[in-house]
Amino acid sequence: MVHAQMNGINLHIQAILDASHDGIIAVDKNAVITLVNRNAMEILGLPEGIVGEKITNYIPNSDMLRILASGKREIGDIATILNRHIVINRLPIILDNEIVGAVSTFKEITDIQKMELRIRKQLTESGLEAKYRLEQIVGQSSAIREVKQLAAQFAKTDATVLILGESGTGKELFAQGIHLGSARSSGPFVAVNCAALPGNLLESELFGYEEGAFTGAKKGGKPGLFELAHGGTLFLDEIGEMSLPIQSMLLRVLQEKKVRRIGGEKLIPVDVRIVAATNRDLEEMIRQKQFRSDLYYRINVLTLEIPPLRSRLEDIPALTRSIMEEVMERVDKRITGIDPAVFRVFQQYEWPGNVRELRNVVERMVLLADKAWLDSGDLAFFLRKLKQRGKTEAAEASWAETERMLILSTLQQTNGNKSEAAKRLGMDRTTLWRKLRKLQLR
């Protein structure tokens, strides 16, 4: 009875797949075909009865293998198969943070689809696409886990989100994660830093303009970011830097869900979710009459506060390794490991610049490394910064312990060779001897 029901369900699913206008083919983590519909077999020229067989038996250099290896989406790829022009989307299937398979959907390109594809390509090339999912944000501390869980809940709604956090904590990563976890994930993700543009330029970027609206206006006019974000998410970073006149214009768009280009008369309907971020105290700005209270309550429907790095120091080893991998991939350099003493030094520092500052330090270490292992010898520039900040008695004591730990670690690495240890620590041999006496390590 159960077997018959399962067969019925499978037949029902197959009927739904066959009714789709798109070609659909899926594989498991071993590249074994788990499902395929009739349109896929027709477009790709595949025979009947291939479920359960390796996809490479029919497509030797299948792009699905790349998706299984990288776990990255590929949207809008164009290919010619059996004299047919098709557009292909390939996506990993991820369960519990593990890649368990991949699925590819594709269709023949009509004239309208070609136009849509060009628009999407332009958006992607302009950076109007999110890349980071919430599960890709590095860290297992309770502080970051709680924020990721809350962000995942926010992603399921369509409400406006206000992300609070110090500079460098990764607010845009969370904005991208919320977008990709939402029902708008297939739409554009448009980000603008409100602090990076002067008022008049920010106005034209957000709302667009008509031809002849001002001297130098582009022929034919230009759509604003609200229009480009239609059907997706608009991320307003550093919204606290937005001038009061533009705040008023933004509030009007949020209330009416329509935008009017500069110099234009027509109201253009827009369907956009707003995610805003700031490192400023907006409530204090309201008291100082620098931020509109009505706009604040409009954008502060859901609030997400990102913890500073000093509140989650246990995440530093994982963050350091992740940053190191990114840098190595970019500069084609191989580092095989990191001395744990490096992590302990990093955990003595307060990181006022947060993850952005950590990234800067790790990138410099990788770029300047002359061996395949990062250790205390690669920290000379950072140790100077750390010591300069040791102005209080407590900080001096913390620095002394850090220095003691580093010297011991370096001497162990050099098998007691003090000349080599001094070289790695970025000091001369006499200075090292003096420190050994002071720290009672001789």
Stockholm file with secondary structure:
# STOCKHOLM 1.0

chainA/1-442         MVHAQMNGINLHIQAILDASHDGIIAVDKNAVITLVNRNAMEILGLPEGIVGEKITNYIPNSDMLRILASGKREIGDIATILNRHIVINRLPIILDNEIVGAVSTFKEITDIQKMELRIRKQLTESGLEAKYRLEQIVGQSSAIREVKQLAAQFAKTDATVLILGESGTGKELFAQGIHLGSARSSGPFVAVNCAALPGNLLESELFGYEEGAFTGAKKGGKPGLFELAHGGTLFLDEIGEMSLPIQSMLLRVLQEKKVRRIGGEKLIPVDVRIVAATNRDLEEMIRQKQFRSDLYYRINVLTLEIPPLRSRLEDIPALTRSIMEEVMERVDKRITGIDPAVFRVFQQYEWPGNVRELRNVVERMVLLADKAWLDSGDLAFFLRKLKQRGKTEAAEASWAETERMLILSTLQQTNGNKSEAAKRLGMDRTTLWRKLRKLQLR
#=GR chainA/1-442 SS CHHHHHHHHHHHHHHHHHHCSSEEEEEETTSBEEEECHHHHHHHTCCSCCTTSBGGGTSTTCTHHHHHHHCCCEEEEEEEETTEEEEEEEEEEEETTEEEEEEEEEEECCHHHHHHHHHHHHHHHTTCSCCCCGGGSCCCSHHHHHHHHHHHHHHTSCSCEEEECCTTSCHHHHHHHHHHTSTTTTSCEEEEETTSSCHHHHHHHHHCBCTTSSTTCCTTCBCCHHHHTTTSEEEEETGGGSCHHHHHHHHHHHHHSEEECBTCCCEEECCCEEEEEESSCHHHHHHTTSSCHHHHHHHCSEEEECCCGGGCGGGHHHHHHHHHHHHHHHHTCCCCEECHHHHHHHTTSCCTTHHHHHHHHHHHHHHHCCSSEECGGGCHHHHHHHHHTCCSHHHHHHHHHHHHHHHHHHHHHTTTCHHHHHHHTTSCHHHHHHHHHHTTCC
#=GC SS_cons         CHHHHHHHHHHHHHHHHHHCSSEEEEEETTSBEEEECHHHHHHHTCCSCCTTSBGGGTSTTCTHHHHHHHCCCEEEEEEEETTEEEEEEEEEEEETTEEEEEEEEEEECCHHHHHHHHHHHHHHHTTCSCCCCGGGSCCCSHHHHHHHHHHHHHHTSCSCEEEECCTTSCHHHHHHHHHHTSTTTTSCEEEEETTSSCHHHHHHHHHCBCTTSSTTCCTTCBCCHHHHTTTSEEEEETGGGSCHHHHHHHHHHHHHSEEECBTCCCEEECCCEEEEEESSCHHHHHHTTSSCHHHHHHHCSEEEECCCGGGCGGGHHHHHHHHHHHHHHHHTCCCCEECHHHHHHHTTSCCTTHHHHHHHHHHHHHHHCCSSEECGGGCHHHHHHHHHTCCSHHHHHHHHHHHHHHHHHHHHHTTTCHHHHHHHTTSCHHHHHHHHHHTTCC
//
